[in-house]
Amino acid sequence: MKRQDGLKFDFGNTKIRGVNLGGWLVLEPWITPSIFEATPDNVVDEYTLCQTLGLSQAGSVLQSHWSSWITEGDFAEMAKYGLNFVRIPIGYWSVSPLAGEPYVQGAYDYLGRALDWADAQGIKVMIDLHGAPGSQNGFDNSGRRGDIDWTQGDTISQTHTALNKIRDDHASHPAVAAIELLNEPMGSSLDMDTVRQFYMDGWGSLDGSNVAVTFHDAFQGVNSWNDWGSGMWALMLDTHHYEVFDSGSLQMGVAEHLSTACSFGESMATNNKWTIAGEWSGAMTDCAQWLNGRGVGARYDGSMSGSSYIGSCDGKYSGTVSGLGAADYQNIKSFISAQISAFEKAAGWIFWCWKNEAAPEWHFQNLTAGGLVPQPLSSASGC
């Protein structure tokens, strides 16, 4: 159901145009490799960073990062570029820490500051619970890379505890227009009945909070949720569209990449819920250093175990937008414009991510400053 009563954003009539603040309050090695390059090879995520460095040293590293990676000035720049939304990933450990875990505390304080910064610029916020106890997907961006143990033991109730604290602390903030129940649960490795019940219970806890209750498609497919959620108002479906994480996508030419994005936008538009591409990028390769995990290579150049060479990662493994060649510049520019026009056939989009250290295909701030993102955003075309 799409009823809008009391919500802080006109989801039905205004397109979401946003960026993710990835790599800020939840570390990812590929977004800030400098933090990880100074550590042993076994440090592959925020958990092992804190575990290996210890409370004092990890605390110093993280406090320095949190205070400088995103500042009030970033929000002013986002507004200048026509963005009206930010999605802010946060881990359960920063909201409702569990005894015995090594995580450093303090990120949650910066979330509160960011809400005020956003509000001052007229930008709305989706608070995204990006990592759940036990890890919902085994990715480093869940806080702990490896096994998928979410749904085991008390992990679901612990996840609800974190969501309820976010609700109690921040749902009434004027900038908070949406709360995402959980980022990217790996549906193929989880019992989907359990995932659906978690979503239903999470919606029940947020009902009446005047936020759009956002849920990820759990990699079940963008059109797989139309028969679910009857009677649950203000539901928003978050689907993530990347064309780089399988060899078939990586072998596509530019025209096929654009066509695939356009078709995906058409599919999004057929859904009976507000549907956003809550993550996507300008990338047509998986070349960025550690994109697939620290110590894991790329499919594109065959450096990942089990993959075969498709093309060279020169200039894409690390680099800057200004260092892109003429062909890459034009191709990425066309791809970004097509995706914006595709996703705006539905409720809109949130780019991953605002900034990073050395992955030009993924750096919205620099892509926009470099002329690869349409300005104004409403001028996007291609689909």
NORCOR-V841107 format. One record per pair of residues at least 6 apart in sequence whose C-alpha atoms are under 7 Angstrom apart, sorted by the first residue. I is the first residue (numbers start at 1). J is the second residue. D is the distance in Angstrom with one decimal. If there is no record, write none. Layout:
# NORCOR-V841107
I;J;D / I;J;D
This chain:
# NORCOR-V841107
1;230;7.0 / 1;231;6.5 / 1;232;6.1 / 1;233;4.6 / 1;234;6.2 / 1;235;6.7 / 1;273;6.5 / 2;233;5.8 / 2;234;5.3 / 2;235;6.9 / 2;273;6.4 / 3;233;6.0 / 3;234;6.0 / 4;234;6.7 / 6;210;5.4 / 7;177;6.8 / 7;210;4.9 / 7;211;5.7 / 8;177;5.3 / 9;177;6.2 / 11;347;6.8 / 15;344;6.4 / 15;347;5.4 / 15;348;4.9 / 16;84;6.6 / 16;85;6.3 / 16;347;6.2 / 16;348;4.4 / 16;349;5.7 / 17;83;5.2 / 17;84;5.6 / 17;85;5.9 / 17;348;6.0 / 17;349;5.4 / 17;350;6.0 / 18;83;5.3 / 18;84;5.9 / 18;85;4.3 / 18;86;5.1 / 18;349;6.1 / 18;350;4.2 / 18;351;6.2 / 19;85;6.7 / 19;86;5.1 / 19;87;6.3 / 19;350;4.6 / 19;351;4.5 / 19;352;6.1 / 19;353;5.8 / 19;354;5.5 / 20;86;5.7 / 20;87;4.7 / 20;88;6.0 / 20;350;6.2 / 20;351;6.0 / 20;352;5.2 / 20;353;4.8 / 20;354;5.9 / 21;87;6.3 / 21;88;5.3 / 21;89;6.8 / 21;353;6.0 / 21;354;5.7 / 22;89;6.5 / 22;352;6.8 / 22;353;5.5 / 23;31;5.7 / 23;32;6.9 / 24;66;6.3 / 24;69;6.4 / 24;70;7.0 / 25;66;6.7 / 25;89;6.6 / 25;90;5.6 / 25;107;5.6 / 26;89;6.5 / 26;90;5.9 / 26;91;6.2 / 26;141;6.8 / 26;143;6.9 / 27;45;6.8 / 27;46;5.7 / 27;141;6.9 / 28;45;6.5 / 28;140;6.5 / 28;141;5.7 / 29;36;6.2 / 29;44;6.9 / 29;45;6.7 / 29;290;6.5 / 29;294;6.4 / 30;289;5.8 / 30;290;4.8 / 30;291;5.2 / 31;356;4.8 / 31;357;6.0 / 32;356;6.3 / 32;357;5.6 / 36;43;7.0 / 43;49;5.3 / 44;140;6.9 / 44;294;5.6 / 45;140;5.1 / 45;143;6.0 / 45;144;5.8 / 45;145;6.5 / 46;143;5.4 / 46;144;6.7 / 47;102;6.6 / 47;103;6.1 / 47;143;5.9 / 47;144;5.6 / 49;58;7.0 / 50;58;5.3 / 50;102;5.6 / 50;103;5.6 / 50;104;6.6 / 51;102;5.3 / 55;104;6.3 / 58;104;6.9 / 59;104;5.8 / 66;107;6.9 / 72;117;5.6 / 75;117;6.5 / 75;118;6.1 / 75;121;6.7 / 76;121;6.2 / 79;121;6.3 / 82;376;6.9 / 82;377;6.6 / 84;123;4.7 / 84;124;6.1 / 85;123;5.3 / 85;124;4.7 / 85;125;5.6 / 86;124;6.4 / 86;125;5.0 / 86;126;6.2 / 87;125;5.8 / 87;126;4.6 / 87;127;6.0 / 87;128;6.4 / 88;126;6.2 / 88;127;5.1 / 88;128;5.7 / 89;127;6.4 / 89;128;4.7 / 89;129;5.9 / 89;130;5.2 / 90;128;6.1 / 90;129;5.3 / 90;130;5.4 / 91;129;5.8 / 91;130;5.4 / 91;131;4.6 / 91;132;6.8 / 91;143;6.9 / 92;129;6.7 / 92;131;5.9 / 92;132;5.7 / 92;133;6.9 / 92;159;6.9 / 92;162;5.8 / 93;103;6.7 / 94;105;5.8 / 94;106;6.8 / 94;107;5.9 / 94;108;5.5 / 95;108;6.0 / 95;162;5.7 / 96;162;5.2 / 115;175;6.0 / 118;124;6.5 / 118;175;6.5 / 119;174;6.9 / 119;175;5.1 / 123;175;6.7 / 124;175;4.7 / 124;176;5.9 / 124;177;5.9 / 125;175;5.7 / 125;176;4.8 / 125;177;5.7 / 125;178;6.5 / 126;176;6.2 / 126;177;6.1 / 126;178;4.5 / 126;179;5.3 / 126;180;6.8 / 127;178;6.5 / 127;179;4.8 / 127;180;6.1 / 128;179;6.0 / 128;180;4.6 / 128;181;6.9 / 128;182;6.7 / 128;183;6.7 / 129;180;6.1 / 129;181;6.1 / 129;182;5.0 / 129;183;6.2 / 130;142;6.0 / 130;182;5.9 / 130;183;4.8 / 131;142;4.0 / 131;143;5.9 / 131;183;6.9 / 132;142;6.7 / 132;150;6.8 / 132;159;6.0 / 133;150;5.9 / 133;155;5.3 / 133;159;6.7 / 134;148;6.3 / 134;149;4.4 / 134;150;4.4 / 134;155;6.6 / 135;142;5.7 / 135;144;6.3 / 135;148;5.2 / 135;149;5.8 / 135;150;5.3 / 136;142;7.0 / 136;148;5.6 / 136;149;6.8 / 136;150;5.0 / 136;185;4.9 / 136;186;6.2 / 137;148;5.5 / 137;184;6.7 / 137;185;5.4 / 137;186;4.8 / 138;144;6.8 / 138;145;4.8 / 138;146;4.6 / 138;147;5.3 / 138;148;5.0 / 139;145;4.8 / 139;146;6.7 / 140;293;6.9 / 150;156;7.0 / 160;202;6.9 / 167;206;6.9 / 170;176;7.0 / 171;209;6.1 / 171;211;6.9 / 177;211;4.9 / 177;212;6.2 / 178;211;4.7 / 178;212;4.4 / 178;213;5.9 / 178;214;6.6 / 179;211;6.6 / 179;212;6.5 / 179;213;5.5 / 179;214;5.9 / 180;213;6.2 / 180;214;4.3 / 180;215;5.6 / 181;199;6.9 / 181;202;6.6 / 181;214;6.2 / 181;215;5.6 / 182;215;6.6 / 182;216;6.9 / 183;216;6.1 / 184;216;5.9 / 184;218;5.5 / 185;218;5.0 / 186;218;5.6 / 186;219;6.6 / 187;218;4.9 / 187;219;6.0 / 187;220;6.6 / 203;213;6.2 / 212;234;5.0 / 212;235;5.9 / 212;236;6.3 / 213;234;6.1 / 213;235;5.0 / 213;236;6.0 / 214;235;5.9 / 214;236;4.5 / 214;237;5.8 / 214;238;6.5 / 215;236;6.4 / 215;237;5.3 / 215;238;5.8 / 216;237;5.9 / 216;238;4.6 / 216;239;5.9 / 217;237;6.6 / 217;238;6.2 / 217;239;5.7 / 222;239;6.2 / 222;268;6.4 / 223;267;6.9 / 223;271;6.3 / 226;271;6.2 / 226;272;5.9 / 235;273;6.4 / 235;274;7.0 / 236;273;6.0 / 236;274;4.9 / 236;275;5.8 / 237;273;6.5 / 237;274;6.1 / 237;275;4.7 / 237;276;6.4 / 238;275;6.0 / 238;276;5.2 / 238;277;6.0 / 238;278;5.4 / 239;276;6.3 / 239;277;5.1 / 239;278;5.9 / 240;277;5.3 / 240;278;5.6 / 240;279;4.7 / 240;280;6.1 / 241;277;6.4 / 241;279;6.3 / 241;280;5.2 / 242;280;5.6 / 242;281;6.9 / 243;249;5.2 / 243;250;6.9 / 243;284;6.3 / 244;250;5.4 / 244;284;5.8 / 244;285;5.3 / 244;286;5.4 / 245;286;6.8 / 247;299;6.7 / 250;284;6.6 / 250;285;6.1 / 250;300;6.5 / 251;310;6.7 / 254;331;6.7 / 258;335;5.8 / 258;338;6.2 / 261;339;5.7 / 261;342;6.5 / 262;338;6.9 / 262;339;6.8 / 262;342;5.0 / 262;383;5.3 / 265;342;4.3 / 265;343;4.8 / 265;345;6.0 / 265;346;6.8 / 266;342;6.9 / 266;345;6.7 / 268;275;6.2 / 268;346;5.7 / 269;345;5.6 / 269;346;4.5 / 274;347;5.6 / 275;346;5.9 / 275;347;5.3 / 276;343;6.9 / 276;346;6.6 / 276;347;5.3 / 276;348;5.0 / 276;349;5.3 / 277;343;6.4 / 277;348;6.5 / 277;349;4.7 / 277;350;6.3 / 278;349;5.6 / 278;350;4.7 / 278;351;6.9 / 279;350;5.6 / 279;351;5.4 / 279;352;5.2 / 280;351;5.2 / 280;352;5.5 / 281;351;5.8 / 281;352;5.6 / 281;361;6.8 / 281;362;5.5 / 282;332;5.6 / 282;335;6.3 / 282;336;5.5 / 282;361;5.0 / 282;362;5.9 / 283;361;4.8 / 283;362;6.5 / 285;300;6.2 / 286;298;5.7 / 286;299;6.6 / 286;300;6.2 / 287;298;5.5 / 287;300;6.5 / 287;313;5.4 / 287;316;5.6 / 287;317;4.9 / 288;316;5.8 / 288;317;4.3 / 288;318;6.0 / 288;359;5.4 / 289;317;5.0 / 289;318;6.3 / 290;296;6.2 / 290;297;6.9 / 292;298;7.0 / 296;304;6.0 / 297;303;4.7 / 297;304;4.0 / 298;304;4.8 / 299;307;5.3 / 299;308;6.8 / 300;309;6.0 / 300;310;5.1 / 300;311;5.8 / 301;309;4.6 / 301;310;5.7 / 301;311;5.3 / 301;312;5.4 / 301;313;6.1 / 302;308;4.4 / 302;309;4.1 / 302;310;7.0 / 315;324;6.9 / 316;359;6.8 / 318;358;4.8 / 318;359;5.6 / 319;358;5.1 / 319;359;6.2 / 319;360;6.3 / 320;358;6.1 / 320;359;6.8 / 320;360;5.0 / 321;360;4.9 / 321;366;6.4 / 321;367;6.2 / 321;370;6.9 / 322;370;6.9 / 332;372;7.0 / 333;372;4.4 / 333;373;6.3 / 336;373;6.5 / 337;373;6.7 / 337;374;6.4 / 337;380;4.8 / 337;381;5.5 / 337;382;6.3 / 338;380;6.8 / 338;381;5.5 / 338;382;4.2 / 338;383;5.6 / 340;380;6.2 / 341;380;5.5 / 341;381;5.4 / 341;382;6.5 / 341;383;5.9 / 342;383;5.7 / 343;349;6.0 / 352;362;6.4 / 353;362;6.0 / 353;363;6.0 / 353;364;6.1 / 354;363;5.8 / 354;364;4.9 / 354;365;5.6 / 355;363;4.6 / 355;364;6.1 / 355;365;5.9 / 356;363;5.9 / 367;373;6.1 / 374;380;5.7
